[in-house]
């Protein structure tokens, strides 16, 4: 089940999301040519604060590399997606919205959908100490087979063991995890240590 979820997240990173009839709004803005995870996440958090106040949740960041991890690769990024959630209370009920922010070197688009984001913990209050570039370098330096994938996701997975946010490089068949706080690297899912 967790591998299926990782595969679905990879599909999101690759832009394989289908349009949804519950889509509320899509807004595009011009983007700088050089995109980084840290810069786009900062810009997206500013967007969320400006449009929704401070009560949003940040669940995930997906990074799509230009080249496959097991081939000639320098860590260059071709796209980044960030996932946020907002709850709007009205009287005795509440509406839940997922805000998807998609960045390419040419543009940024925000799409708002009704619904919940599941299987990730909120990272809004986490102090991410390892940058994507540092995580990429640590993953490439470790003596593990590199997955045939262009995908990485930064998430704090819900599991039987509470863990720090992890950079997860890979696909449904193979993953390498880099702890976003400590920098520890493993090919085993820290949230599910007994599997």
C-alpha angles and dihedrals in degrees: 000000000000091000090052089052090050089050091052090050089051089053089053090052091050091053095248094137115129119224114263129219090223091061108132105186141352119198126183128197133178114269132205118255094243114059126188130180093239094050096045092046091051091049091047092050089052089050091050093048092047094048103031109017124236100309098087126115125225110212110166150359122205121199122197113200123211092232138031118269094234093051134058101314136162097181095259112164125223099179145004130198126190125196123210134171130209130189117206115194120207116179109306095345138060138210121217121209132187115211115204116197115195121190131189127166087264105042152002123223130188119203124185122204133176113244147067131288111222142189095034130091120227112268096187094109096037119113103223103206100176116068121219090252091052091048091049091050092049091048092049092046096054118094097243130114108265116236118246092245143110093208137103127169128193109210144139101230124213108237145134089281123053109234141176119259110285134208102223114198117191147036140274093295101045138014139180117203124208116188107233092212106037102022093231113157127210141151091222122086105250092204090059104036096165097057 
